[in-house]
């Protein structure tokens, strides 16, 4: 009798998640072990994770993100960025919660690697020119993991973030505006004076939501919001 062909791991996990869509972590643990995926090279796991993110079901996408973060986090490399970019080109990631999870958990984990951190930051900063607002947002989300330390995390990080946000803030898209506000807010924890100067300079381009996020942690936030209101009033006249 012929041996039963092993089930495609992506199809198998999809079936398991369809039965238990709210039990992603436990389901992944059992699935990973039963398919012996830990014994395979990291490249195999990455391909499986990307195939999961390409699925239509949100649970499968979250499972792919979890695999990259929980199972392969220490195997992520700068050379993975081009294949991550393709997820945005194909609109596999086009939802606030999914993009933020991918940005923080996957790209943010990649940034925790001290070796090559500068190269990765520079590469992510170029995403400010991406066609997809979701890709721009993912880059901002990733940098929120380092931003609270400012230049203490990486010399020149604050200036890199300012350059990135200066480009993205021109977009009126809420996806971009809230991404800028979030990233600038996190940077204000370590670089409050420089963030204040940035907000004053770019206030006229910020939405109300972006401005409120950006100044949330600053001592003079009320003064800055008054400045924002004045700047945007002038813009409308």
Buried (B, 14 or more C-beta within 10 A) or exposed (E): EEEEEEEEBBEBBBEBBEEEBEBBEEBBEEBBEEBEBEEEEBEEBBBBBBBBBBBEEBBBBBBBBBBBBBBBBEEBEBEBBEEBBEBBEEEBBBEBEBBBBBBBBBBBBBBEBEEBBBEBBEBBBEBBEBEBBBBBBBBBBBBBBBBBBBBEBBEEBBEBBBEBBBBBBEBEEEBBBBBBBBBBBBBBBBBBEBBBEBBEEBBBBBBEEBBBBBBBBBEEBEEBBEBBEEBBEEEEE
